[in-house]
Amino acid sequence: YISIKRLMLACQRIRNGEKPTDVFTECGYQDYSTFYRAYTRLFGHSPKEESDFKDVSVHDDYISLS
């Protein structure tokens, strides 16, 4: 649950224009490769590709936490 919340925060920040390489440490990851693998596993695409989805709400896509 905590990992999903961290990745959702990272997703929001990336969509707001921040670089994935700046976001991963602030979302609780110490290593970019670990962040990249977890992000890709959860969302099905890389953090860098996230900017293509700027117009979609993070809460509306991918997963349901309830």
C-alpha positions in Angstrom: 0.0 0.0 0.0 2.8 2.5 0.9 4.7 1.7 -2.3 1.5 2.4 -4.3 1.0 5.7 -2.6 4.6 6.7 -3.2 4.3 5.9 -6.9 1.0 7.8 -7.2 2.7 10.8 -5.7 5.6 10.4 -8.1 3.1 10.2 -11.0 1.3 13.4 -9.9 4.6 15.2 -9.6 5.9 14.0 -13.0 2.6 15.1 -14.6 3.1 18.5 -13.1 6.3 18.9 -15.0 9.0 17.6 -12.6 11.7 15.3 -13.9 11.5 11.6 -12.9 15.2 11.8 -11.9 14.3 14.6 -9.4 11.2 12.9 -8.1 12.3 9.4 -7.1 14.3 10.4 -4.0 11.6 12.6 -2.7 9.1 9.8 -3.0 11.1 7.4 -0.8 13.4 5.6 -3.3 17.1 5.6 -2.9 17.9 4.1 -6.3 16.5 5.2 -9.7 16.5 1.7 -11.1 14.3 0.4 -8.3 11.9 3.3 -8.7 11.9 2.7 -12.5 11.0 -1.0 -12.2 8.3 -0.4 -9.6 6.8 2.5 -11.6 6.8 0.5 -14.8 5.3 -2.6 -13.1 2.5 -0.6 -11.6 1.6 1.8 -14.5 2.7 -0.2 -17.5 5.0 2.5 -18.9 8.2 4.3 -17.9 8.2 7.4 -15.7 9.6 9.4 -18.7 6.5 8.5 -20.7 4.2 9.9 -18.0 4.3 13.4 -19.5 2.1 12.0 -22.4 -0.7 11.6 -19.9 -0.8 15.1 -18.4 -4.5 15.6 -19.2 -5.6 12.5 -17.3 -6.3 12.6 -13.6 -4.1 10.3 -11.6 -7.1 9.1 -9.6 -9.0 8.1 -12.8 -6.5 5.8 -14.4 -4.6 2.6 -13.8 -5.5 1.4 -10.4 -8.1 1.6 -7.6 -6.9 1.8 -4.1 -10.3 0.9 -2.5 
